[in-house]
């Protein structure tokens, strides 16, 4: 049902509010706990969703896209450090996507 779908989007926001009083802010399509995990526009105007927030997934993404310099940059590994630099991670992935078709 539509209610099930809507609630699934809030599966972390509800307990965070009930347990800690933390209110969720708008994130767009960005994941709040993993990066990269967002929608990116490709060179052909098609949008793709890339989600590689786990270190093993991020490693595979970095190698597949030629962004493997991110694997040795202390700003991007491990995941919690990467989250602190989410804007730069997403900028790099977005730049790569804009150079390639979907």
Helices and strands as residue ranges (DSSP letters): H 2-9, H 13-20, E 37-41, E 47-51, H 55-65, G 68-71, H 79-84, H 86-98
